[in-house]
Amino acid sequence: MKSEKWAQDIMLKYGAMTEDEDSKKGFKKICAPKPGDIVFYKNDEGQFQKVEIVSGQYLDSTYGRLSNFWYWKEIDENGNMSEETLHGYGKFFVQEKNHEEA
């Protein structure tokens, strides 16, 4: 059964809430990046790694239920993209314009 629009709206609203600690570092959480987007992934150690989204989805396209499973490639400080494709549940951020790059 497809999830109701109101339920999807709640998942998008609360899924994108940025914790104060991340906001102070200049990052804003996002839910649904698109393939090709350059964003930051927050790893388990709390570090932000620049990545390019390869594929994935926040809400599944068939039922509108929470998926949040993604594939991405890391980008190093010189702008080189890794050959390895990583995957997992999304913890993606964009850098706010008034902060320097991580």
C-alpha positions in Angstrom: 0.0 0.0 0.0 1.3 3.5 -0.9 2.0 5.8 2.0 -0.2 8.9 2.3 1.1 12.2 1.2 1.0 13.6 4.7 3.2 10.8 5.9 5.7 11.5 3.2 5.7 15.2 4.1 6.5 14.4 7.7 9.4 12.1 6.7 10.8 14.8 4.5 10.4 17.6 7.1 11.8 15.7 10.1 14.4 13.8 8.1 16.0 17.0 7.1 16.3 18.5 10.6 19.8 19.6 11.2 21.4 19.2 14.6 22.8 22.3 16.2 26.3 20.8 16.3 26.2 20.3 12.5 24.7 23.7 11.9 27.5 25.3 13.9 30.0 23.6 11.6 28.2 25.1 8.6 26.3 22.1 7.3 22.6 21.6 6.6 21.1 18.2 6.4 19.3 17.1 3.2 17.1 14.1 2.6 16.9 13.5 -1.1 20.0 14.4 -3.2 19.9 13.4 -6.8 22.4 11.3 -8.7 25.3 13.5 -9.8 24.9 15.9 -6.8 28.1 16.7 -4.9 27.2 16.7 -1.1 28.8 15.7 2.2 28.3 12.4 3.9 28.6 12.4 7.7 30.5 9.2 8.7 30.2 7.3 11.9 33.1 9.3 13.4 31.2 12.5 12.7 33.4 13.7 9.9 32.1 15.2 6.7 33.4 13.6 3.5 32.7 15.1 0.1 30.9 12.6 -2.1 29.1 12.3 -5.4 25.7 10.6 -5.3 25.6 7.7 -7.8 22.1 6.4 -7.1 19.5 5.9 -4.4 16.3 7.2 -3.0 14.9 8.7 0.2 11.3 7.6 -0.5 10.8 4.5 -2.6 9.3 5.4 -6.0 6.7 2.6 -5.9 5.1 3.0 -2.4 6.5 6.3 -1.1 7.9 4.6 1.9 11.1 5.4 3.6 14.1 3.9 1.9 17.0 6.3 2.4 19.5 3.8 0.8 22.2 5.3 -1.4 25.3 4.6 -3.4 28.1 7.2 -3.6 31.8 7.8 -4.4 34.1 9.8 -2.2 35.9 12.9 -3.5 39.3 13.7 -2.0 40.7 17.1 -1.1 42.2 17.4 -4.6 38.8 16.8 -6.3 39.7 13.2 -7.3 36.8 10.7 -7.2 37.4 7.2 -5.8 36.9 4.2 -8.0 35.1 2.4 -5.2 31.4 2.9 -4.9 30.2 2.9 -1.2 26.7 2.4 0.0 24.5 2.8 3.0 21.8 4.9 4.6 21.9 8.5 3.9 23.4 11.1 6.2 23.9 13.8 3.6 24.5 17.5 4.0 25.2 20.6 2.0 27.6 23.3 3.1 26.0 26.6 3.9 27.3 29.4 1.7 28.7 31.5 4.6 31.1 28.8 5.7 34.4 27.6 4.2 34.7 24.1 2.7 35.3 21.2 5.1 
